[in-house]
Amino acid sequence: MATTYYTQPAAANYHTPPAHSLRQRGYRMCDQCGAAENPSVSRFRLCGGCMTTQYCSTACQKAHWPGHKVICQHTADQVAAVKQPSGGYDVAKSLRKFTSAHAALLGWAGFQALELKRIPSNVRQNALLIELSPTAHSESHRRFSIAATHVVPRTYICDPLVIADIQRREQRCRQGGGIGTIVIIIQCGGISQVMPVEVDPPSKISWDMRDDWARVLHHFVESGRTDFQPISTTSRGVYYG
């Protein structure tokens, strides 16, 4: 396969670490209303049961609870069943924190891996599987390194409750004009985290197509960077975000 060379990196500050010392959390969207998080104004809250869904307010969390209750309890039970400290920390809890911290990067990698800019229908067929290896680090989002990445059929997920939750998200996304839900599976040993990302039509997403997404994923995860901003080329010029 031919190697593609790019004149610009895939992220705004690919070569330069953040100018500040405070760690930023990943880009998030409210699971109820779809609002985007602006950490400089207010930070979203994670569901205390599953530690997976996030909300912009207590009102959205309460409104979402009737539909979220079953999958929330199911996720919490699964996490409790596999809690096995490794290296002095809870792998399942650290995995959820890793997924949350790198949400923007993982969503972008899924979009690129499934080639949704070119083949939007792939969102209904395939998923991105990211295999992690545990590492010793004091910060939870740096306790893993990328071992391998694979594009796998959506049938890789067998849990009926997880499948039903993804289908619910897809229905909501399509009703709002989107194409569906990217499924990203984060896996470390026998523990996994499914990250669904609802996607707008590719015509509304200005991200450049990149086949170096795996290298970019490695770069930001290995360096502990959570400030990823994808590059977009538009008729008005190039910008990041």
Residue frames as qw, qx, qy, qz and C-alpha x, y, z in Angstrom:
[[0.000, 0.887, 0.462, 0.000, 0.00, 0.00, 0.00],
 [0.408, 0.528, -0.023, 0.745, 1.38, 3.39, -0.98],
 [0.377, -0.477, -0.444, 0.658, 2.28, 5.83, 1.79],
 [0.107, 0.866, 0.326, 0.363, 0.53, 9.19, 1.74],
 [0.462, -0.095, -0.243, 0.847, 2.61, 12.22, 2.67],
 [0.085, -0.883, -0.458, -0.055, 0.90, 15.25, 4.17],
 [0.329, 0.538, -0.111, 0.768, 2.09, 18.85, 4.13],
 [0.329, -0.527, 0.268, -0.736, 0.30, 19.51, 7.42],
 [0.035, 0.042, -0.937, 0.346, -0.14, 17.41, 10.55],
 [0.310, -0.460, -0.763, -0.332, -3.57, 16.06, 11.45],
 [0.421, -0.746, -0.473, 0.207, -3.80, 18.19, 14.60],
 [0.052, 0.972, 0.018, 0.228, -3.28, 21.83, 15.46],
 [0.201, -0.816, 0.515, -0.171, -0.46, 21.26, 17.94],
 [0.978, 0.090, -0.187, -0.001, 0.77, 17.83, 16.87],
 [0.696, 0.323, -0.356, 0.532, 4.42, 18.73, 17.45],
 [0.043, 0.446, -0.358, 0.819, 3.95, 21.15, 20.34],
 [0.308, -0.367, -0.821, 0.312, 2.75, 20.23, 23.83],
 [0.177, -0.861, -0.441, -0.180, 0.05, 22.37, 25.50],
 [0.226, 0.603, -0.230, 0.730, 1.21, 25.78, 26.66],
 [0.506, -0.564, 0.265, -0.596, -0.45, 25.27, 30.06],
 [0.062, 0.281, -0.926, 0.243, 0.05, 22.59, 32.68],
 [0.590, 0.083, 0.521, -0.611, -3.63, 21.84, 33.34],
 [0.159, 0.037, 0.933, 0.321, -4.87, 18.67, 31.67],
 [0.503, 0.136, -0.117, -0.846, -7.88, 19.24, 29.46],
 [0.586, 0.148, 0.771, -0.201, -10.64, 16.67, 29.22],
 [0.234, 0.113, 0.769, 0.584, -11.74, 15.33, 25.87],
 [0.338, -0.008, -0.252, -0.907, -14.48, 16.83, 23.72],
 [0.126, 0.249, 0.927, -0.251, -17.88, 15.64, 24.93],
 [0.339, -0.236, -0.398, -0.819, -21.50, 15.83, 23.86],
 [0.478, -0.078, 0.546, -0.684, -24.51, 15.65, 26.16],
 [0.050, 0.069, 0.979, 0.187, -26.22, 12.28, 25.72],
 [0.219, 0.595, 0.693, -0.344, -29.64, 13.89, 26.10],
 [0.295, 0.863, 0.192, -0.362, -29.62, 17.15, 24.14],
 [0.782, 0.420, 0.196, 0.416, -26.43, 16.79, 22.06],
 [0.017, -0.990, 0.125, -0.064, -24.86, 20.05, 23.31],
 [0.743, 0.355, -0.346, 0.450, -21.05, 20.22, 23.06],
 [0.640, -0.641, -0.212, 0.366, -18.98, 20.69, 26.20],
 [0.305, 0.784, -0.169, 0.514, -17.08, 23.94, 26.63],
 [0.721, -0.287, -0.463, 0.428, -14.71, 23.24, 29.57],
 [0.263, 0.168, -0.184, 0.932, -13.87, 26.93, 29.95],
 [0.420, -0.380, -0.116, -0.816, -17.54, 27.64, 30.76],
 [0.728, -0.305, 0.408, -0.460, -18.73, 24.48, 32.49],
 [0.088, 0.316, -0.937, -0.117, -17.76, 20.82, 32.63],
 [0.740, -0.118, -0.431, -0.503, -20.13, 17.98, 31.87],
 [0.539, -0.383, 0.641, -0.390, -20.99, 15.38, 34.50],
 [0.346, 0.161, -0.898, -0.218, -20.60, 11.65, 34.03],
 [0.797, -0.336, -0.263, -0.428, -23.35, 9.26, 35.02],
 [0.318, -0.600, 0.650, -0.342, -22.34, 7.94, 38.43],
 [0.894, -0.041, 0.378, -0.237, -23.61, 4.43, 37.65],
 [0.899, 0.345, 0.184, 0.197, -21.98, 3.51, 34.34],
 [0.369, -0.684, 0.269, 0.569, -19.40, 6.32, 34.20],
 [0.480, 0.164, 0.646, 0.571, -19.93, 6.33, 30.42],
 [0.139, 0.763, 0.485, 0.403, -22.73, 8.71, 29.44],
 [0.315, -0.184, -0.218, 0.905, -22.31, 12.43, 30.07],
 [0.002, 0.807, 0.579, 0.119, -24.69, 15.32, 30.57],
 [0.233, 0.477, -0.023, 0.847, -24.61, 19.09, 30.40],
 [0.336, -0.385, 0.253, -0.821, -27.04, 19.49, 33.33],
 [0.237, 0.029, 0.884, -0.402, -28.97, 17.62, 35.99],
 [0.619, 0.387, 0.194, -0.655, -32.15, 18.34, 33.99],
 [0.606, 0.456, -0.551, -0.347, -30.77, 16.45, 30.96],
 [0.108, 0.249, -0.942, 0.196, -29.57, 13.62, 33.19],
 [0.422, 0.171, 0.682, -0.572, -33.04, 13.23, 34.73],
 [0.660, 0.462, -0.054, -0.590, -34.75, 13.39, 31.34],
 [0.495, 0.464, -0.706, -0.202, -32.42, 10.73, 29.95],
 [0.286, -0.318, 0.831, -0.355, -32.71, 8.35, 32.91],
 [0.804, 0.154, 0.363, -0.445, -35.87, 6.40, 31.87],
 [0.833, 0.512, -0.177, -0.110, -34.21, 5.23, 28.65],
 [0.322, 0.658, -0.631, 0.257, -30.74, 4.92, 30.16],
 [0.641, -0.498, 0.423, -0.403, -31.60, 2.99, 33.33],
 [0.989, 0.031, 0.130, -0.067, -31.36, -0.55, 31.95],
 [0.756, 0.499, -0.222, 0.361, -28.05, -0.15, 30.08],
 [0.076, -0.763, 0.416, -0.490, -26.62, 1.85, 33.00],
 [0.756, -0.428, 0.403, -0.287, -27.26, -0.92, 35.52],
 [0.967, 0.234, 0.047, 0.085, -26.04, -3.52, 33.05],
 [0.506, 0.682, -0.320, 0.420, -22.78, -1.65, 32.47],
 [0.313, -0.691, 0.460, -0.462, -22.23, -1.08, 36.19],
 [0.916, -0.219, 0.284, -0.179, -22.80, -4.79, 36.90],
 [0.880, 0.407, -0.098, 0.225, -20.32, -5.80, 34.21],
 [0.221, 0.742, -0.413, 0.479, -17.67, -3.45, 35.58],
 [0.585, -0.562, 0.430, -0.397, -18.20, -4.77, 39.11],
 [0.987, 0.001, 0.140, -0.072, -17.82, -8.35, 37.88],
 [0.823, 0.398, -0.103, 0.392, -14.40, -7.75, 36.29],
 [0.150, -0.922, 0.266, -0.237, -12.81, -5.45, 38.86],
 [0.929, -0.160, -0.042, 0.332, -9.36, -6.90, 39.21],
 [0.152, -0.939, 0.234, 0.200, -6.66, -4.47, 40.36],
 [0.873, 0.259, 0.071, 0.408, -3.53, -4.63, 38.20],
 [0.482, 0.329, -0.125, 0.802, -0.44, -2.72, 39.19],
 [0.188, -0.277, -0.495, 0.802, -2.29, -1.11, 42.07],
 [0.312, 0.233, 0.014, -0.921, -5.25, 0.34, 40.15],
 [0.601, 0.377, 0.642, -0.289, -8.67, -0.67, 38.86],
 [0.269, -0.039, 0.672, 0.689, -8.30, -1.44, 35.13],
 [0.116, 0.629, 0.734, 0.228, -12.02, -1.12, 34.37],
 [0.116, -0.895, -0.272, 0.333, -12.29, 2.31, 36.00],
 [0.290, -0.553, 0.367, 0.689, -9.08, 3.53, 34.34],
 [0.304, 0.220, 0.753, 0.541, -10.36, 2.32, 30.98],
 [0.067, 0.821, 0.564, 0.053, -13.49, 4.43, 31.32],
 [0.212, -0.854, 0.015, 0.474, -11.41, 7.47, 32.29],
 [0.381, -0.236, 0.591, 0.671, -9.12, 6.85, 29.32],
 [0.239, 0.505, 0.729, 0.395, -12.09, 6.73, 26.94],
 [0.057, -0.913, -0.376, 0.146, -13.54, 9.92, 28.39],
 [0.325, -0.716, 0.203, 0.584, -10.24, 11.83, 28.30],
 [0.219, -0.243, 0.665, 0.671, -9.52, 10.88, 24.66],
 [0.492, 0.548, 0.621, -0.270, -13.11, 11.18, 23.39],
 [0.368, 0.811, -0.113, -0.440, -12.30, 13.70, 20.64],
 [0.008, 0.550, -0.781, -0.297, -9.32, 11.70, 19.38],
 [0.362, 0.061, 0.930, -0.029, -11.17, 8.36, 19.44],
 [0.510, 0.647, 0.440, -0.358, -14.20, 9.77, 17.62],
 [0.309, 0.783, -0.356, -0.405, -11.97, 11.23, 14.90],
 [0.130, -0.379, 0.897, 0.186, -10.01, 7.99, 14.57],
 [0.485, 0.299, 0.806, -0.163, -13.25, 6.04, 14.16],
 [0.477, 0.767, 0.128, -0.409, -14.46, 8.45, 11.46],
 [0.211, 0.712, -0.587, -0.322, -11.18, 8.03, 9.56],
 [0.286, -0.227, 0.930, 0.038, -10.81, 4.27, 10.06],
 [0.504, 0.427, 0.732, -0.163, -14.29, 3.60, 8.68],
 [0.217, 0.028, 0.511, 0.831, -13.66, 6.03, 5.77],
 [0.171, 0.653, 0.678, -0.292, -17.00, 7.73, 6.40],
 [0.109, 0.635, -0.148, -0.751, -16.10, 10.74, 4.29],
 [0.186, 0.297, -0.743, -0.571, -15.92, 8.43, 1.27],
 [0.439, -0.191, -0.833, -0.277, -18.31, 5.61, 2.24],
 [0.380, -0.353, 0.312, -0.796, -20.90, 6.84, 4.80],
 [0.865, -0.153, -0.263, -0.399, -22.70, 3.47, 4.77],
 [0.568, 0.228, -0.707, 0.354, -19.69, 1.90, 6.54],
 [0.236, -0.358, 0.481, -0.765, -21.07, 3.35, 9.78],
 [0.822, -0.118, 0.096, -0.548, -23.76, 0.65, 9.74],
 [0.913, 0.219, -0.342, -0.034, -21.43, -2.23, 8.89],
 [0.718, 0.207, -0.444, 0.495, -18.15, -1.84, 10.74],
 [0.508, -0.861, -0.032, -0.012, -16.61, -0.75, 14.02],
 [0.371, 0.685, -0.508, 0.367, -13.15, 0.33, 15.14],
 [0.875, -0.441, -0.171, 0.099, -11.50, -1.99, 17.66],
 [0.182, 0.781, -0.451, 0.392, -8.61, -0.47, 19.63],
 [0.883, -0.266, -0.340, 0.184, -6.58, -2.93, 21.68],
 [0.111, -0.873, 0.317, -0.355, -4.69, -1.47, 24.63],
 [0.738, 0.007, -0.552, 0.388, -1.83, -2.68, 26.80],
 [0.489, -0.855, -0.170, 0.015, -1.65, -1.61, 30.47],
 [0.522, 0.452, -0.313, 0.652, 1.24, 0.61, 31.53],
 [0.505, -0.537, -0.462, 0.494, 2.34, 1.93, 34.91],
 [0.162, 0.408, 0.059, 0.897, 1.50, 5.63, 35.27],
 [0.051, -0.260, -0.614, 0.744, 0.10, 7.81, 38.04],
 [0.391, 0.272, -0.011, -0.879, -2.44, 9.47, 35.72],
 [0.656, 0.221, 0.679, -0.244, -5.45, 7.31, 34.80],
 [0.665, 0.696, 0.064, -0.264, -5.61, 8.45, 31.16],
 [0.317, 0.727, -0.605, -0.067, -1.95, 7.41, 30.67],
 [0.589, -0.331, 0.713, -0.189, -2.25, 3.88, 32.02],
 [0.819, 0.318, 0.478, 0.010, -2.58, 2.36, 28.56],
 [0.039, -0.505, 0.551, 0.663, -0.67, 2.23, 25.30],
 [0.763, 0.411, -0.084, -0.492, -2.01, 1.30, 21.86],
 [0.587, -0.239, 0.760, 0.146, -1.28, -2.37, 21.10],
 [0.206, 0.130, 0.796, 0.555, -3.22, -2.69, 17.82],
 [0.431, 0.375, 0.169, -0.803, -6.15, -1.30, 15.85],
 [0.183, 0.138, 0.912, 0.339, -8.60, -3.20, 13.66],
 [0.515, 0.081, -0.129, -0.844, -11.70, -2.47, 11.61],
 [0.104, 0.068, 0.987, -0.103, -14.15, -5.24, 12.57],
 [0.277, -0.430, -0.664, -0.546, -17.76, -6.07, 11.66],
 [0.399, -0.431, 0.196, -0.785, -20.39, -4.57, 13.96],
 [0.886, -0.215, -0.329, -0.247, -21.36, -8.17, 14.78],
 [0.463, 0.286, -0.642, 0.540, -18.21, -8.24, 16.94],
 [0.273, -0.201, 0.479, -0.809, -20.49, -6.85, 19.66],
 [0.371, -0.194, -0.888, -0.192, -22.73, -9.62, 21.00],
 [0.040, -0.276, -0.681, 0.677, -24.24, -8.06, 24.12],
 [0.046, 0.613, 0.702, 0.359, -27.95, -7.48, 23.30],
 [0.211, -0.861, -0.346, 0.307, -28.31, -4.55, 25.72],
 [0.305, -0.507, 0.286, 0.754, -25.30, -2.77, 24.27],
 [0.202, 0.215, 0.713, 0.636, -26.62, -3.41, 20.75],
 [0.051, -0.770, -0.632, -0.079, -30.03, -2.01, 21.76],
 [0.263, -0.786, -0.107, 0.550, -28.39, 1.13, 23.20],
 [0.275, -0.243, 0.503, 0.782, -26.44, 1.68, 19.97],
 [0.102, 0.457, 0.758, 0.455, -29.62, 1.23, 17.93],
 [0.136, -0.844, -0.467, 0.225, -31.42, 3.78, 20.10],
 [0.266, -0.641, 0.164, 0.701, -28.63, 6.29, 19.53],
 [0.247, 0.026, 0.677, 0.693, -28.65, 5.61, 15.80],
 [0.047, 0.679, 0.705, 0.199, -32.38, 6.20, 15.58],
 [0.188, -0.863, -0.230, 0.409, -32.05, 9.49, 17.43],
 [0.324, -0.436, 0.394, 0.742, -29.11, 10.51, 15.26],
 [0.200, 0.236, 0.737, 0.602, -30.94, 9.78, 11.98],
 [0.026, -0.805, -0.591, 0.029, -34.05, 11.57, 13.16],
 [0.209, -0.843, -0.008, 0.496, -31.82, 14.60, 13.60],
 [0.534, 0.819, -0.148, -0.150, -30.38, 14.28, 10.09],
 [0.246, -0.658, 0.702, 0.119, -27.22, 12.32, 10.93],
 [0.618, 0.342, -0.642, -0.299, -25.97, 9.15, 9.26],
 [0.890, -0.226, -0.394, -0.045, -25.75, 6.94, 12.34],
 [0.567, -0.772, 0.273, -0.086, -23.42, 5.97, 15.16],
 [0.493, 0.552, -0.649, 0.179, -19.73, 5.16, 14.96],
 [0.887, -0.455, -0.015, -0.083, -18.97, 2.23, 17.24],
 [0.316, 0.659, -0.602, 0.320, -15.53, 2.28, 18.85],
 [0.910, -0.366, -0.194, -0.024, -14.53, -0.67, 21.03],
 [0.052, 0.746, -0.569, 0.341, -11.75, 0.01, 23.53],
 [0.958, -0.187, -0.192, -0.098, -10.35, -3.25, 24.85],
 [0.045, 0.662, -0.689, 0.291, -7.68, -4.25, 27.36],
 [0.073, -0.126, 0.967, -0.211, -7.44, -7.97, 28.02],
 [0.079, -0.413, -0.902, -0.100, -10.87, -9.21, 28.97],
 [0.008, -0.669, -0.437, 0.602, -12.22, -5.75, 29.77],
 [0.275, 0.330, 0.507, 0.748, -13.83, -3.58, 27.12],
 [0.101, 0.570, 0.320, -0.749, -15.57, -0.24, 26.76],
 [0.356, 0.517, 0.638, 0.445, -17.95, 0.51, 23.87],
 [0.068, -0.482, -0.082, 0.870, -17.96, 4.15, 22.79],
 [0.382, 0.628, 0.631, 0.247, -20.84, 5.15, 20.47],
 [0.142, -0.392, 0.076, 0.906, -20.41, 8.43, 18.56],
 [0.448, 0.710, 0.529, -0.129, -23.37, 9.94, 16.72],
 [0.407, -0.165, 0.420, 0.794, -22.31, 11.39, 13.37],
 [0.367, 0.676, 0.086, -0.633, -23.58, 14.24, 11.19],
 [0.809, 0.556, 0.181, 0.062, -23.75, 13.77, 7.41],
 [0.718, -0.123, 0.190, 0.658, -20.18, 13.80, 5.98],
 [0.297, 0.666, 0.280, 0.625, -21.13, 16.91, 3.96],
 [0.325, -0.901, -0.069, -0.279, -21.36, 18.79, 7.26],
 [0.758, -0.556, 0.183, 0.289, -18.05, 17.48, 8.58],
 [0.409, 0.882, -0.234, -0.011, -15.09, 19.36, 7.16],
 [0.630, -0.548, 0.524, 0.166, -12.39, 17.08, 8.58],
 [0.381, 0.597, -0.631, -0.316, -9.79, 16.06, 6.03],
 [0.992, 0.006, -0.088, -0.087, -9.58, 12.37, 5.10],
 [0.057, -0.745, 0.656, -0.104, -6.43, 10.94, 6.68],
 [0.933, 0.039, -0.351, -0.062, -5.00, 7.46, 6.29],
 [0.415, 0.349, -0.616, 0.571, -2.37, 8.22, 8.95],
 [0.568, -0.605, -0.048, -0.556, -5.02, 8.14, 11.69],
 [0.910, -0.295, -0.260, 0.129, -3.44, 5.17, 13.49],
 [0.596, 0.190, -0.254, 0.737, -0.10, 6.98, 13.78],
 [0.146, -0.539, 0.065, -0.827, -1.86, 10.11, 15.07],
 [0.787, -0.496, -0.208, -0.303, -3.77, 7.98, 17.58],
 [0.845, -0.113, -0.293, 0.433, -0.52, 6.46, 18.84],
 [0.351, 0.401, -0.175, 0.828, 1.15, 9.86, 19.07],
 [0.342, -0.569, 0.050, -0.746, -1.48, 11.49, 21.26],
 [0.871, -0.422, -0.190, -0.166, -2.09, 8.47, 23.49],
 [0.830, -0.002, -0.275, 0.486, 1.59, 7.72, 24.07],
 [0.282, 0.337, -0.203, 0.875, 2.36, 11.36, 24.87],
 [0.179, -0.470, -0.703, 0.503, -0.66, 11.67, 27.17],
 [0.060, 0.053, -0.137, -0.987, -2.10, 14.54, 25.14],
 [0.157, 0.533, 0.815, -0.161, -5.86, 15.14, 25.51],
 [0.121, 0.660, 0.077, -0.737, -6.04, 18.39, 23.51],
 [0.377, 0.112, 0.750, 0.532, -6.53, 16.84, 20.05],
 [0.384, 0.666, 0.180, -0.614, -8.10, 19.11, 17.41],
 [0.680, 0.255, 0.596, 0.341, -8.51, 17.69, 13.88],
 [0.091, -0.342, 0.324, 0.877, -7.56, 19.66, 10.79],
 [0.487, 0.636, 0.588, -0.112, -10.21, 20.79, 8.31],
 [0.229, -0.141, 0.424, 0.865, -9.63, 22.22, 4.86],
 [0.308, 0.713, 0.582, -0.239, -12.46, 24.45, 3.60],
 [0.440, 0.688, 0.310, 0.487, -13.00, 26.99, 0.84],
 [0.172, -0.962, 0.020, -0.210, -12.19, 29.66, 3.44],
 [0.156, 0.702, -0.632, 0.289, -8.92, 28.08, 4.39],
 [0.658, -0.021, -0.728, 0.188, -7.50, 25.57, 6.85],
 [0.373, -0.584, 0.330, -0.642, -8.57, 25.48, 10.47],
 [0.313, 0.085, -0.914, 0.245, -8.52, 23.08, 13.40],
 [0.324, 0.024, 0.594, -0.736, -11.37, 21.76, 15.47]]
